[in-house]
Amino acid sequence: MNAGTPLPCVALLSEVLDLGYLANAFRKEFPGIDLRMGNDVASLGPVEDVDVAVCWFPPHGLLAQLPKLALIQSLAAGIDHIAADADLPRDLPLCRIVDTTMAAGMKAYVSWAVVQQHRGMAAYVASSAAGRWEEQPVVSPRHHRVGIAGLGTLGMACAEALATIGYQVRGWSRSAKTDLPEGVQSFHGDDQLGDFLGGCDTLVCLLPLTAQTHGFLNASLFAQLPRGAHLINVGRGDHLVEADLLAALQSGQLSGATLDAFSVEPLPADHAFWREPRILITPHISTRTDPAVIAQQTLSNLAALRQGERPRNLVDMARGY
Ligand code: NAP
């Protein structure tokens, strides 16, 4: 931003996280910036100044009370945590973060999650700790089929990484894809979902959470996977019907699940998932967004809007992602 740019007023809004960790990145991008934090109108200070709200689970109803608000910026790839606000001012531009460092983190996590299950790494952790030399079956990646539900920015990056390792990779999306990484097969739409699922030894969920994808990972879907398939959920907790997962693991339809997102976070201490040894839990850490990237994309989106231009990574509210 140049010296003549009006001072932006940015509100950092979250009911579940202290967003103070973003303050330095915003100050570095725009020294003197007016930064606000709070969960209601009283704690935010004069709300008529606020130009932008940077959000992760913002308090419901608060965005509608910011009269000058020009931009709602998700600090993540998903926007479900904002769209859930019944009072969301839906006419305002809502943008999400799309970023190569976020994609790199997701590629690393998903590749690890596929390999640890496919190569039986949990057994090596146990045998190593017990001082035992014990081989697990070695199956070449080219005999293991990985399917990615959601072949968007992150799904495509993961598909490319897994295909480079040598896995048989397929993806499923809403619309047909033409420009695919080498070796990646694509399926689209509800008509092709069954064919897609039938060839997934590992299924990765990288869908956005929308009205259409809520509860996507359910008993009927699990029944269409090859017996003994492995599930990786790096989408959102509400993609998964939890009781259906437990039943599919108990019946052997699924052999394991690696889960990074949950309907309630932190996952409660008494949750049944903690006691199911075939579920590997990580606490929503598959990837992170660099604070500098959040600050840069937020401020450049505000600058674009002030110049009458389209901001980057604008969400299509009719589509829901
Ligand atoms: P994206 O670029 O918007 O891609 C979404 C993909 O899902 C697209 O391929 C889209 O199809 C497909 N899709 C959406 N609705 C569908 C439907 N009803 N049926 C079939 N396919 C559908 O999103 P992204 O940046 O890759 O991020 C995906 C999601 O990952 C985020 O929304 C977020 O929930 C999750 N995420 C989780 C973490 C974590 O830490 N666990 C971190 C980052 C992101 P089209 O290509 O045809 O549009």
Boltz pocket constraint, residues with backbone or C-beta under 6 A from the ligand:
constraints:
  - pocket:
      binder: B
      contacts: [[A, 76], [A, 77], [A, 78], [A, 79], [A, 97], [A, 149], [A, 150], [A, 151], [A, 152], [A, 153], [A, 154], [A, 155], [A, 172], [A, 173], [A, 174], [A, 175], [A, 176], [A, 189], [A, 205], [A, 206], [A, 207], [A, 208], [A, 209], [A, 210], [A, 212], [A, 213], [A, 233], [A, 234], [A, 235], [A, 236], [A, 260], [A, 261], [A, 284], [A, 285], [A, 286], [A, 287], [A, 321]]
      max_distance: 6.0
